[in-house]
């Protein structure tokens, strides 16, 4: 579970960023309806991506030792 969880988080964050971008350029879809929610959500997703990449890199460095 430790190895797969960061990958799942990374994939889900990328999917939601794509949905955020689609919602931004195509207002008819309205995946995310409230503007107050969009910016904190995007910040959270970027942080999840950064944390997941760092954890994956750390796990690979441990494995190489």
C-alpha positions in Angstrom: 0.0 0.0 0.0 2.9 2.4 0.7 4.1 2.1 -2.8 0.8 2.4 -4.6 -0.8 5.2 -2.6 1.4 8.1 -3.8 0.8 6.9 -7.4 -3.0 6.9 -6.9 -2.9 10.3 -5.3 -0.8 11.7 -8.1 -3.1 10.3 -10.8 -6.2 11.6 -9.0 -4.7 15.1 -8.6 -3.8 15.2 -12.3 -7.3 14.2 -13.2 -8.8 16.9 -11.0 -6.5 19.5 -12.4 -7.6 18.6 -15.9 -11.2 18.9 -14.8 -10.4 22.3 -13.2 -8.8 23.5 -16.5 -11.8 22.2 -18.5 -14.2 23.9 -16.2 -12.2 27.1 -16.5 -12.3 27.3 -20.3 -15.7 25.6 -20.8 -18.1 27.2 -18.4 -21.0 25.0 -19.6 -19.6 21.9 -17.9 -19.6 23.3 -14.4 -17.7 20.5 -12.7 -16.8 23.0 -10.0 -19.6 25.5 -9.5 -18.2 27.8 -6.8 -15.3 30.1 -7.4 -14.5 30.2 -3.7 -13.8 26.4 -3.9 -11.7 26.4 -7.0 -8.5 28.2 -5.9 -8.0 26.3 -2.6 -8.8 23.1 -4.4 -6.2 23.8 -7.1 -3.6 24.6 -4.4 -4.4 21.4 -2.6 -4.0 19.4 -5.8 -0.6 21.0 -6.6 0.6 20.2 -3.1 -0.6 16.6 -3.4 1.4 16.2 -6.7 4.5 17.7 -5.1 4.2 15.5 -2.0 3.5 12.3 -4.1 6.5 12.9 -6.4 8.8 13.5 -3.4 7.5 10.3 -1.7 8.0 8.3 -4.9 11.5 9.6 -5.3 12.4 8.9 -1.6 11.1 5.3 -2.0 13.2 4.8 -5.1 16.3 6.1 -3.4 15.7 3.7 -0.5 15.2 0.8 -2.9 18.5 1.6 -4.7 20.6 1.4 -1.5 
